[in-house]
């Protein structure tokens, strides 16, 4: 069963806004809004960092060429 509530609509500048009941608040700073078949759909945008996205990628099945780095200074010694 879907729960329904009556909420207040108000003006925020030139935009119409609605108050979301506290128990339905999104844990997000942004939301996606879509109007479909006469229904307003609001969905939170889940922010994720780059690391979770990179971890979700499949490993590459590619061999990389060897690189001659003998002319590079070691990282722990300052360049002169």
HTML snippet that shows the backbone in 3Dmol.js (N, CA, C, O; Angstrom):
<script src="https://3Dmol.org/build/3Dmol-min.js"></script>
<div id="view" style="width:600px;height:400px;position:relative"></div>
<script>
const pdb = `
ATOM      1  N   UNK A   1       0.848  -1.191   0.000  1.00  0.00           N
ATOM      2  CA  UNK A   1       0.000   0.000   0.000  1.00  0.00           C
ATOM      3  C   UNK A   1       0.881   1.237   0.000  1.00  0.00           C
ATOM      4  O   UNK A   1       1.825   1.333   0.784  1.00  0.00           O
ATOM      5  N   UNK A   2       0.580   2.168  -0.861  1.00  0.00           N
ATOM      6  CA  UNK A   2       1.329   3.415  -0.931  1.00  0.00           C
ATOM      7  C   UNK A   2       0.710   4.437   0.001  1.00  0.00           C
ATOM      8  O   UNK A   2      -0.499   4.667  -0.008  1.00  0.00           O
ATOM      9  N   UNK A   3       1.560   5.038   0.794  1.00  0.00           N
ATOM     10  CA  UNK A   3       1.081   6.067   1.720  1.00  0.00           C
ATOM     11  C   UNK A   3       0.954   7.389   0.968  1.00  0.00           C
ATOM     12  O   UNK A   3       1.748   7.699   0.080  1.00  0.00           O
ATOM     13  N   UNK A   4      -0.052   8.147   1.341  1.00  0.00           N
ATOM     14  CA  UNK A   4      -0.317   9.428   0.698  1.00  0.00           C
ATOM     15  C   UNK A   4      -0.457  10.490   1.761  1.00  0.00           C
ATOM     16  O   UNK A   4      -0.974  10.223   2.845  1.00  0.00           O
ATOM     17  N   UNK A   5      -0.005  11.684   1.464  1.00  0.00           N
ATOM     18  CA  UNK A   5      -0.131  12.804   2.382  1.00  0.00           C
ATOM     19  C   UNK A   5      -0.530  14.052   1.628  1.00  0.00           C
ATOM     20  O   UNK A   5      -0.196  14.208   0.454  1.00  0.00           O
ATOM     21  N   UNK A   6      -1.226  14.920   2.280  1.00  0.00           N
ATOM     22  CA  UNK A   6      -1.511  16.240   1.732  1.00  0.00           C
ATOM     23  C   UNK A   6      -0.397  17.162   2.215  1.00  0.00           C
ATOM     24  O   UNK A   6      -0.114  17.214   3.412  1.00  0.00           O
ATOM     25  N   UNK A   7       0.247  17.898   1.286  1.00  0.00           N
ATOM     26  CA  UNK A   7       1.347  18.796   1.647  1.00  0.00           C
ATOM     27  C   UNK A   7       1.044  20.206   1.162  1.00  0.00           C
ATOM     28  O   UNK A   7       0.191  20.409   0.298  1.00  0.00           O
ATOM     29  N   UNK A   8       1.746  21.166   1.723  1.00  0.00           N
ATOM     30  CA  UNK A   8       1.566  22.565   1.329  1.00  0.00           C
ATOM     31  C   UNK A   8       2.443  22.904   0.135  1.00  0.00           C
ATOM     32  O   UNK A   8       3.610  22.517   0.077  1.00  0.00           O
ATOM     33  N   UNK A   9       1.874  23.624  -0.807  1.00  0.00           N
ATOM     34  CA  UNK A   9       2.617  24.186  -1.926  1.00  0.00           C
ATOM     35  C   UNK A   9       2.807  25.668  -1.644  1.00  0.00           C
ATOM     36  O   UNK A   9       1.927  26.310  -1.071  1.00  0.00           O
ATOM     37  N   UNK A  10       3.952  26.216  -2.044  1.00  0.00           N
ATOM     38  CA  UNK A  10       4.213  27.631  -1.811  1.00  0.00           C
ATOM     39  C   UNK A  10       5.106  28.164  -2.916  1.00  0.00           C
ATOM     40  O   UNK A  10       5.651  27.400  -3.712  1.00  0.00           O
ATOM     41  N   UNK A  11       5.250  29.471  -2.957  1.00  0.00           N
ATOM     42  CA  UNK A  11       6.093  30.126  -3.955  1.00  0.00           C
ATOM     43  C   UNK A  11       7.467  30.388  -3.350  1.00  0.00           C
ATOM     44  O   UNK A  11       7.591  30.831  -2.208  1.00  0.00           O
ATOM     45  N   UNK A  12       8.495  30.102  -4.147  1.00  0.00           N
ATOM     46  CA  UNK A  12       9.866  30.426  -3.789  1.00  0.00           C
ATOM     47  C   UNK A  12      10.419  31.198  -4.984  1.00  0.00           C
ATOM     48  O   UNK A  12      10.928  30.606  -5.936  1.00  0.00           O
ATOM     49  N   UNK A  13      10.314  32.509  -4.924  1.00  0.00           N
ATOM     50  CA  UNK A  13      10.647  33.329  -6.092  1.00  0.00           C
ATOM     51  C   UNK A  13       9.632  33.074  -7.185  1.00  0.00           C
ATOM     52  O   UNK A  13       8.430  33.217  -6.965  1.00  0.00           O
ATOM     53  N   UNK A  14      10.110  32.693  -8.370  1.00  0.00           N
ATOM     54  CA  UNK A  14       9.202  32.413  -9.492  1.00  0.00           C
ATOM     55  C   UNK A  14       8.834  30.936  -9.569  1.00  0.00           C
ATOM     56  O   UNK A  14       8.091  30.532 -10.463  1.00  0.00           O
ATOM     57  N   UNK A  15       9.348  30.116  -8.634  1.00  0.00           N
ATOM     58  CA  UNK A  15       9.102  28.673  -8.656  1.00  0.00           C
ATOM     59  C   UNK A  15       8.065  28.258  -7.628  1.00  0.00           C
ATOM     60  O   UNK A  15       7.940  28.878  -6.573  1.00  0.00           O
ATOM     61  N   UNK A  16       7.333  27.218  -7.939  1.00  0.00           N
ATOM     62  CA  UNK A  16       6.436  26.614  -6.961  1.00  0.00           C
ATOM     63  C   UNK A  16       7.216  25.506  -6.262  1.00  0.00           C
ATOM     64  O   UNK A  16       7.948  24.755  -6.907  1.00  0.00           O
ATOM     65  N   UNK A  17       7.060  25.407  -4.959  1.00  0.00           N
ATOM     66  CA  UNK A  17       7.777  24.399  -4.173  1.00  0.00           C
ATOM     67  C   UNK A  17       6.788  23.654  -3.299  1.00  0.00           C
ATOM     68  O   UNK A  17       5.651  24.090  -3.118  1.00  0.00           O
ATOM     69  N   UNK A  18       7.229  22.525  -2.757  1.00  0.00           N
ATOM     70  CA  UNK A  18       6.370  21.786  -1.841  1.00  0.00           C
ATOM     71  C   UNK A  18       7.178  21.411  -0.611  1.00  0.00           C
ATOM     72  O   UNK A  18       8.400  21.284  -0.678  1.00  0.00           O
ATOM     73  N   UNK A  19       6.508  21.238   0.485  1.00  0.00           N
ATOM     74  CA  UNK A  19       7.161  20.819   1.716  1.00  0.00           C
ATOM     75  C   UNK A  19       7.083  19.299   1.806  1.00  0.00           C
ATOM     76  O   UNK A  19       6.004  18.712   1.729  1.00  0.00           O
ATOM     77  N   UNK A  20       8.243  18.679   1.969  1.00  0.00           N
ATOM     78  CA  UNK A  20       8.309  17.224   2.091  1.00  0.00           C
ATOM     79  C   UNK A  20       8.258  16.887   3.578  1.00  0.00           C
ATOM     80  O   UNK A  20       9.043  17.434   4.353  1.00  0.00           O
ATOM     81  N   UNK A  21       7.354  16.000   3.997  1.00  0.00           N
ATOM     82  CA  UNK A  21       7.295  15.618   5.412  1.00  0.00           C
ATOM     83  C   UNK A  21       8.648  15.087   5.892  1.00  0.00           C
ATOM     84  O   UNK A  21       9.370  14.429   5.143  1.00  0.00           O
ATOM     85  N   UNK A  22       8.976  15.381   7.141  1.00  0.00           N
ATOM     86  CA  UNK A  22      10.285  15.033   7.707  1.00  0.00           C
ATOM     87  C   UNK A  22      10.638  13.559   7.514  1.00  0.00           C
ATOM     88  O   UNK A  22      11.781  13.238   7.186  1.00  0.00           O
ATOM     89  N   UNK A  23       9.680  12.663   7.711  1.00  0.00           N
ATOM     90  CA  UNK A  23       9.985  11.234   7.596  1.00  0.00           C
ATOM     91  C   UNK A  23      10.234  10.783   6.157  1.00  0.00           C
ATOM     92  O   UNK A  23      10.669   9.653   5.933  1.00  0.00           O
ATOM     93  N   UNK A  24       9.966  11.644   5.191  1.00  0.00           N
ATOM     94  CA  UNK A  24      10.226  11.321   3.798  1.00  0.00           C
ATOM     95  C   UNK A  24      11.395  12.121   3.221  1.00  0.00           C
ATOM     96  O   UNK A  24      11.650  12.058   2.018  1.00  0.00           O
ATOM     97  N   UNK A  25      12.101  12.867   4.059  1.00  0.00           N
ATOM     98  CA  UNK A  25      13.197  13.697   3.565  1.00  0.00           C
ATOM     99  C   UNK A  25      14.256  12.840   2.892  1.00  0.00           C
ATOM    100  O   UNK A  25      14.506  11.709   3.306  1.00  0.00           O
ATOM    101  N   UNK A  26      14.868  13.379   1.864  1.00  0.00           N
ATOM    102  CA  UNK A  26      15.933  12.695   1.139  1.00  0.00           C
ATOM    103  C   UNK A  26      17.261  12.950   1.827  1.00  0.00           C
ATOM    104  O   UNK A  26      17.491  14.036   2.359  1.00  0.00           O
ATOM    105  N   UNK A  27      18.126  11.966   1.820  1.00  0.00           N
ATOM    106  CA  UNK A  27      19.491  12.132   2.298  1.00  0.00           C
ATOM    107  C   UNK A  27      20.340  12.522   1.093  1.00  0.00           C
ATOM    108  O   UNK A  27      21.227  11.778   0.674  1.00  0.00           O
ATOM    109  N   UNK A  28      20.053  13.700   0.544  1.00  0.00           N
ATOM    110  CA  UNK A  28      20.716  14.170  -0.675  1.00  0.00           C
ATOM    111  C   UNK A  28      20.593  15.679  -0.749  1.00  0.00           C
ATOM    112  O   UNK A  28      19.754  16.282  -0.080  1.00  0.00           O
ATOM    113  N   UNK A  29      21.441  16.282  -1.570  1.00  0.00           N
ATOM    114  CA  UNK A  29      21.387  17.732  -1.785  1.00  0.00           C
ATOM    115  C   UNK A  29      20.648  18.088  -3.062  1.00  0.00           C
ATOM    116  O   UNK A  29      20.261  19.240  -3.258  1.00  0.00           O
ATOM    117  N   UNK A  30      20.449  17.099  -3.938  1.00  0.00           N
ATOM    118  CA  UNK A  30      19.783  17.337  -5.210  1.00  0.00           C
ATOM    119  C   UNK A  30      18.765  16.241  -5.477  1.00  0.00           C
ATOM    120  O   UNK A  30      18.839  15.147  -4.918  1.00  0.00           O
ATOM    121  N   UNK A  31      17.810  16.562  -6.350  1.00  0.00           N
ATOM    122  CA  UNK A  31      16.809  15.583  -6.754  1.00  0.00           C
ATOM    123  C   UNK A  31      16.536  15.743  -8.243  1.00  0.00           C
ATOM    124  O   UNK A  31      16.725  16.820  -8.808  1.00  0.00           O
ATOM    125  N   UNK A  32      16.094  14.672  -8.864  1.00  0.00           N
ATOM    126  CA  UNK A  32      15.635  14.702 -10.250  1.00  0.00           C
ATOM    127  C   UNK A  32      14.117  14.763 -10.222  1.00  0.00           C
ATOM    128  O   UNK A  32      13.476  14.045  -9.455  1.00  0.00           O
ATOM    129  N   UNK A  33      13.542  15.619 -11.056  1.00  0.00           N
ATOM    130  CA  UNK A  33      12.090  15.787 -11.107  1.00  0.00           C
ATOM    131  C   UNK A  33      11.630  15.465 -12.518  1.00  0.00           C
ATOM    132  O   UNK A  33      12.223  15.919 -13.497  1.00  0.00           O
ATOM    133  N   UNK A  34      10.564  14.673 -12.613  1.00  0.00           N
ATOM    134  CA  UNK A  34      10.015  14.284 -13.908  1.00  0.00           C
ATOM    135  C   UNK A  34       8.495  14.368 -13.819  1.00  0.00           C
ATOM    136  O   UNK A  34       7.907  14.009 -12.799  1.00  0.00           O
ATOM    137  N   UNK A  35       7.871  14.836 -14.878  1.00  0.00           N
ATOM    138  CA  UNK A  35       6.420  14.893 -14.955  1.00  0.00           C
ATOM    139  C   UNK A  35       5.993  13.855 -15.983  1.00  0.00           C
ATOM    140  O   UNK A  35       6.303  13.984 -17.167  1.00  0.00           O
ATOM    141  N   UNK A  36       5.287  12.832 -15.535  1.00  0.00           N
ATOM    142  CA  UNK A  36       4.946  11.703 -16.401  1.00  0.00           C
ATOM    143  C   UNK A  36       3.476  11.329 -16.206  1.00  0.00           C
ATOM    144  O   UNK A  36       3.058  10.993 -15.098  1.00  0.00           O
ATOM    145  N   UNK A  37       2.710  11.387 -17.270  1.00  0.00           N
ATOM    146  CA  UNK A  37       1.290  11.021 -17.238  1.00  0.00           C
ATOM    147  C   UNK A  37       0.529  11.745 -16.128  1.00  0.00           C
ATOM    148  O   UNK A  37      -0.285  11.141 -15.430  1.00  0.00           O
ATOM    149  N   UNK A  38       0.797  13.031 -15.971  1.00  0.00           N
ATOM    150  CA  UNK A  38       0.094  13.827 -14.975  1.00  0.00           C
ATOM    151  C   UNK A  38       0.581  13.633 -13.550  1.00  0.00           C
ATOM    152  O   UNK A  38      -0.048  14.129 -12.615  1.00  0.00           O
ATOM    153  N   UNK A  39       1.691  12.920 -13.361  1.00  0.00           N
ATOM    154  CA  UNK A  39       2.227  12.648 -12.027  1.00  0.00           C
ATOM    155  C   UNK A  39       3.618  13.257 -11.915  1.00  0.00           C
ATOM    156  O   UNK A  39       4.459  13.058 -12.792  1.00  0.00           O
ATOM    157  N   UNK A  40       3.857  13.990 -10.849  1.00  0.00           N
ATOM    158  CA  UNK A  40       5.170  14.554 -10.574  1.00  0.00           C
ATOM    159  C   UNK A  40       5.985  13.526  -9.801  1.00  0.00           C
ATOM    160  O   UNK A  40       5.577  13.090  -8.725  1.00  0.00           O
ATOM    161  N   UNK A  41       7.124  13.142 -10.339  1.00  0.00           N
ATOM    162  CA  UNK A  41       7.991  12.141  -9.709  1.00  0.00           C
ATOM    163  C   UNK A  41       9.274  12.834  -9.264  1.00  0.00           C
ATOM    164  O   UNK A  41       9.946  13.477 -10.071  1.00  0.00           O
ATOM    165  N   UNK A  42       9.614  12.706  -7.989  1.00  0.00           N
ATOM    166  CA  UNK A  42      10.815  13.312  -7.423  1.00  0.00           C
ATOM    167  C   UNK A  42      11.701  12.188  -6.916  1.00  0.00           C
ATOM    168  O   UNK A  42      11.267  11.356  -6.119  1.00  0.00           O
ATOM    169  N   UNK A  43      12.944  12.166  -7.383  1.00  0.00           N
ATOM    170  CA  UNK A  43      13.873  11.098  -7.005  1.00  0.00           C
ATOM    171  C   UNK A  43      15.194  11.721  -6.561  1.00  0.00           C
ATOM    172  O   UNK A  43      15.737  12.563  -7.276  1.00  0.00           O
ATOM    173  N   UNK A  44      15.729  11.332  -5.400  1.00  0.00           N
ATOM    174  CA  UNK A  44      16.993  11.920  -4.945  1.00  0.00           C
ATOM    175  C   UNK A  44      18.160  11.506  -5.834  1.00  0.00           C
ATOM    176  O   UNK A  44      18.177  10.407  -6.389  1.00  0.00           O
ATOM    177  N   UNK A  45      19.127  12.398  -5.960  1.00  0.00           N
ATOM    178  CA  UNK A  45      20.362  12.100  -6.679  1.00  0.00           C
ATOM    179  C   UNK A  45      21.369  11.659  -5.631  1.00  0.00           C
ATOM    180  O   UNK A  45      21.749  12.432  -4.751  1.00  0.00           O
ATOM    181  N   UNK A  46      21.794  10.409  -5.736  1.00  0.00           N
ATOM    182  CA  UNK A  46      22.784   9.882  -4.800  1.00  0.00           C
ATOM    183  C   UNK A  46      24.165  10.264  -5.306  1.00  0.00           C
ATOM    184  O   UNK A  46      24.568   9.881  -6.405  1.00  0.00           O
ATOM    185  N   UNK A  47      24.877  11.017  -4.498  1.00  0.00           N
ATOM    186  CA  UNK A  47      26.232  11.407  -4.881  1.00  0.00           C
ATOM    187  C   UNK A  47      27.201  10.297  -4.518  1.00  0.00           C
ATOM    188  O   UNK A  47      27.194   9.775  -3.404  1.00  0.00           O
ATOM    189  N   UNK A  48      28.020   9.958  -5.473  1.00  0.00           N
ATOM    190  CA  UNK A  48      29.060   8.980  -5.209  1.00  0.00           C
ATOM    191  C   UNK A  48      30.370   9.573  -5.707  1.00  0.00           C
ATOM    192  O   UNK A  48      30.390  10.376  -6.639  1.00  0.00           O
ATOM    193  N   UNK A  49      31.430   9.175  -5.090  1.00  0.00           N
ATOM    194  CA  UNK A  49      32.739   9.652  -5.493  1.00  0.00           C
ATOM    195  C   UNK A  49      33.278   8.861  -6.672  1.00  0.00           C
ATOM    196  O   UNK A  49      32.623   7.952  -7.183  1.00  0.00           O
ATOM    197  N   UNK A  50      34.452   9.211  -7.086  1.00  0.00           N
ATOM    198  CA  UNK A  50      35.086   8.556  -8.214  1.00  0.00           C
ATOM    199  C   UNK A  50      35.537   7.136  -7.865  1.00  0.00           C
ATOM    200  O   UNK A  50      35.454   6.240  -8.705  1.00  0.00           O
ATOM    201  N   UNK A  51      36.009   6.924  -6.643  1.00  0.00           N
ATOM    202  CA  UNK A  51      36.525   5.604  -6.277  1.00  0.00           C
ATOM    203  C   UNK A  51      35.477   4.492  -6.349  1.00  0.00           C
ATOM    204  O   UNK A  51      35.785   3.430  -6.891  1.00  0.00           O
ATOM    205  N   UNK A  52      34.251   4.675  -5.830  1.00  0.00           N
ATOM    206  CA  UNK A  52      33.258   3.607  -5.991  1.00  0.00           C
ATOM    207  C   UNK A  52      32.940   3.320  -7.459  1.00  0.00           C
ATOM    208  O   UNK A  52      32.713   2.171  -7.838  1.00  0.00           O
ATOM    209  N   UNK A  53      32.927   4.356  -8.270  1.00  0.00           N
ATOM    210  CA  UNK A  53      32.655   4.161  -9.696  1.00  0.00           C
ATOM    211  C   UNK A  53      33.791   3.386 -10.348  1.00  0.00           C
ATOM    212  O   UNK A  53      33.543   2.456 -11.115  1.00  0.00           O
ATOM    213  N   UNK A  54      35.030   3.756 -10.054  1.00  0.00           N
ATOM    214  CA  UNK A  54      36.173   3.034 -10.612  1.00  0.00           C
ATOM    215  C   UNK A  54      36.176   1.574 -10.163  1.00  0.00           C
ATOM    216  O   UNK A  54      36.489   0.682 -10.952  1.00  0.00           O
ATOM    217  N   UNK A  55      35.828   1.329  -8.899  1.00  0.00           N
ATOM    218  CA  UNK A  55      35.797  -0.041  -8.382  1.00  0.00           C
ATOM    219  C   UNK A  55      34.732  -0.878  -9.087  1.00  0.00           C
ATOM    220  O   UNK A  55      34.844  -2.104  -9.121  1.00  0.00           O
ATOM    221  N   UNK A  56      33.717  -0.253  -9.641  1.00  0.00           N
ATOM    222  CA  UNK A  56      32.644  -0.996 -10.308  1.00  0.00           C
ATOM    223  C   UNK A  56      33.016  -1.408 -11.734  1.00  0.00           C
ATOM    224  O   UNK A  56      32.308  -2.207 -12.346  1.00  0.00           O
ATOM    225  N   UNK A  57      34.105  -0.879 -12.263  1.00  0.00           N
ATOM    226  CA  UNK A  57      34.503  -1.189 -13.635  1.00  0.00           C
ATOM    227  C   UNK A  57      35.132  -2.578 -13.721  1.00  0.00           C
ATOM    228  O   UNK A  57      35.777  -3.043 -12.781  1.00  0.00           O
ATOM    229  N   UNK A  58      34.936  -3.216 -14.841  1.00  0.00           N
ATOM    230  CA  UNK A  58      35.560  -4.515 -15.099  1.00  0.00           C
ATOM    231  C   UNK A  58      37.043  -4.296 -15.388  1.00  0.00           C
ATOM    232  O   UNK A  58      37.411  -3.295 -16.003  1.00  0.00           O
ATOM    233  N   UNK A  59      37.898  -5.223 -14.950  1.00  0.00           N
ATOM    234  CA  UNK A  59      39.328  -5.088 -15.258  1.00  0.00           C
ATOM    235  C   UNK A  59      39.574  -5.165 -16.758  1.00  0.00           C
ATOM    236  O   UNK A  59      38.858  -5.858 -17.480  1.00  0.00           O
ATOM    237  N   UNK A  60      40.586  -4.450 -17.217  1.00  0.00           N
ATOM    238  CA  UNK A  60      40.948  -4.477 -18.634  1.00  0.00           C
ATOM    239  C   UNK A  60      41.781  -5.709 -18.918  1.00  0.00           C
ATOM    240  O   UNK A  60      42.649  -6.074 -18.125  1.00  0.00           O
ATOM    241  N   UNK A  61      41.526  -6.342 -20.030  1.00  0.00           N
ATOM    242  CA  UNK A  61      42.297  -7.502 -20.448  1.00  0.00           C
ATOM    243  C   UNK A  61      43.282  -7.055 -21.528  1.00  0.00           C
ATOM    244  O   UNK A  61      43.253  -7.537 -22.660  1.00  0.00           O
ATOM    245  N   UNK A  62      44.151  -6.121 -21.145  1.00  0.00           N
ATOM    246  CA  UNK A  62      45.096  -5.531 -22.078  1.00  0.00           C
ATOM    247  C   UNK A  62      46.471  -5.544 -21.426  1.00  0.00           C
ATOM    248  O   UNK A  62      46.603  -5.226 -20.244  1.00  0.00           O
ATOM    249  N   UNK A  63      47.480  -5.905 -22.179  1.00  0.00           N
ATOM    250  CA  UNK A  63      48.826  -5.814 -21.621  1.00  0.00           C
ATOM    251  C   UNK A  63      49.427  -4.481 -22.060  1.00  0.00           C
ATOM    252  O   UNK A  63      49.358  -4.099 -23.228  1.00  0.00           O
ATOM    253  N   UNK A  64      50.004  -3.801 -21.107  1.00  0.00           N
ATOM    254  CA  UNK A  64      50.588  -2.496 -21.379  1.00  0.00           C
ATOM    255  C   UNK A  64      52.072  -2.661 -21.685  1.00  0.00           C
ATOM    256  O   UNK A  64      52.716  -3.561 -21.146  1.00  0.00           O
ATOM    257  N   UNK A  65      52.615  -1.815 -22.531  1.00  0.00           N
ATOM    258  CA  UNK A  65      54.028  -1.945 -22.889  1.00  0.00           C
ATOM    259  C   UNK A  65      54.927  -1.550 -21.710  1.00  0.00           C
ATOM    260  O   UNK A  65      54.543  -0.748 -20.859  1.00  0.00           O
ATOM    261  N   UNK A  66      56.125  -2.132 -21.682  1.00  0.00           N
ATOM    262  CA  UNK A  66      57.105  -1.730 -20.675  1.00  0.00           C
ATOM    263  C   UNK A  66      57.573  -0.317 -20.994  1.00  0.00           C
ATOM    264  O   UNK A  66      57.699   0.062 -22.159  1.00  0.00           O
ATOM    265  N   UNK A  67      57.828   0.452 -19.947  1.00  0.00           N
ATOM    266  CA  UNK A  67      58.264   1.833 -20.115  1.00  0.00           C
ATOM    267  C   UNK A  67      59.657   1.970 -19.513  1.00  0.00           C
ATOM    268  O   UNK A  67      59.894   1.536 -18.386  1.00  0.00           O
ATOM    269  N   UNK A  68      60.563   2.561 -20.249  1.00  0.00           N
ATOM    270  CA  UNK A  68      61.917   2.788 -19.756  1.00  0.00           C
ATOM    271  C   UNK A  68      61.900   4.043 -18.886  1.00  0.00           C
ATOM    272  O   UNK A  68      61.835   5.161 -19.397  1.00  0.00           O
ATOM    273  N   UNK A  69      61.959   3.850 -17.583  1.00  0.00           N
ATOM    274  CA  UNK A  69      61.942   4.982 -16.661  1.00  0.00           C
ATOM    275  C   UNK A  69      63.278   5.144 -15.939  1.00  0.00           C
ATOM    276  O   UNK A  69      63.340   5.727 -14.857  1.00  0.00           O
ATOM    277  N   UNK A  70      64.346   4.624 -16.548  1.00  0.00           N
ATOM    278  CA  UNK A  70      65.655   4.680 -15.902  1.00  0.00           C
ATOM    279  C   UNK A  70      66.186   6.101 -15.775  1.00  0.00           C
ATOM    280  O   UNK A  70      67.048   6.355 -14.933  1.00  0.00           O
ATOM    281  N   UNK A  71      65.699   7.031 -16.584  1.00  0.00           N
ATOM    282  CA  UNK A  71      66.180   8.407 -16.508  1.00  0.00           C
ATOM    283  C   UNK A  71      65.368   9.259 -15.527  1.00  0.00           C
ATOM    284  O   UNK A  71      65.631  10.454 -15.395  1.00  0.00           O
ATOM    285  N   UNK A  72      64.396   8.672 -14.844  1.00  0.00           N
ATOM    286  CA  UNK A  72      63.593   9.413 -13.875  1.00  0.00           C
ATOM    287  C   UNK A  72      64.210   9.323 -12.487  1.00  0.00           C
ATOM    288  O   UNK A  72      64.753   8.289 -12.100  1.00  0.00           O
ATOM    289  N   UNK A  73      64.119  10.424 -11.745  1.00  0.00           N
ATOM    290  CA  UNK A  73      64.638  10.440 -10.380  1.00  0.00           C
ATOM    291  C   UNK A  73      63.676   9.666  -9.480  1.00  0.00           C
ATOM    292  O   UNK A  73      62.467   9.676  -9.711  1.00  0.00           O
ATOM    293  N   UNK A  74      64.215   8.989  -8.443  1.00  0.00           N
ATOM    294  CA  UNK A  74      63.329   8.315  -7.490  1.00  0.00           C
ATOM    295  C   UNK A  74      62.410   9.328  -6.807  1.00  0.00           C
ATOM    296  O   UNK A  74      62.772  10.494  -6.654  1.00  0.00           O
ATOM    297  N   UNK A  75      61.234   8.886  -6.400  1.00  0.00           N
ATOM    298  CA  UNK A  75      60.259   9.796  -5.804  1.00  0.00           C
ATOM    299  C   UNK A  75      60.690  10.354  -4.457  1.00  0.00           C
ATOM    300  O   UNK A  75      60.276  11.452  -4.087  1.00  0.00           O
ATOM    301  N   UNK A  76      61.527   9.605  -3.702  1.00  0.00           N
ATOM    302  CA  UNK A  76      61.895  10.060  -2.377  1.00  0.00           C
ATOM    303  C   UNK A  76      63.097  11.007  -2.375  1.00  0.00           C
ATOM    304  O   UNK A  76      63.476  11.500  -1.312  1.00  0.00           O
ATOM    305  N   UNK A  77      63.711  11.278  -3.544  1.00  0.00           N
ATOM    306  CA  UNK A  77      64.832  12.209  -3.629  1.00  0.00           C
ATOM    307  C   UNK A  77      64.403  13.444  -4.402  1.00  0.00           C
ATOM    308  O   UNK A  77      63.804  13.329  -5.472  1.00  0.00           O
ATOM    309  N   UNK A  78      64.705  14.636  -3.867  1.00  0.00           N
ATOM    310  CA  UNK A  78      64.340  15.861  -4.600  1.00  0.00           C
ATOM    311  C   UNK A  78      65.191  16.004  -5.856  1.00  0.00           C
ATOM    312  O   UNK A  78      66.366  15.636  -5.878  1.00  0.00           O
ATOM    313  N   UNK A  79      64.575  16.541  -6.890  1.00  0.00           N
ATOM    314  CA  UNK A  79      65.307  16.776  -8.147  1.00  0.00           C
ATOM    315  C   UNK A  79      66.228  17.965  -7.970  1.00  0.00           C
ATOM    316  O   UNK A  79      65.870  18.933  -7.298  1.00  0.00           O
ATOM    317  N   UNK A  80      67.427  17.906  -8.570  1.00  0.00           N
ATOM    318  CA  UNK A  80      68.393  19.012  -8.449  1.00  0.00           C
ATOM    319  C   UNK A  80      68.451  19.775  -9.739  1.00  0.00           C
ATOM    320  O   UNK A  80      69.203  20.744  -9.850  1.00  0.00           O
TER     321      UNK A  80
END
`;
const viewer = $3Dmol.createViewer("view");
viewer.addModel(pdb, "pdb");
viewer.setStyle({}, {cartoon: {color: "spectrum"}});
viewer.zoomTo();
viewer.render();
</script>
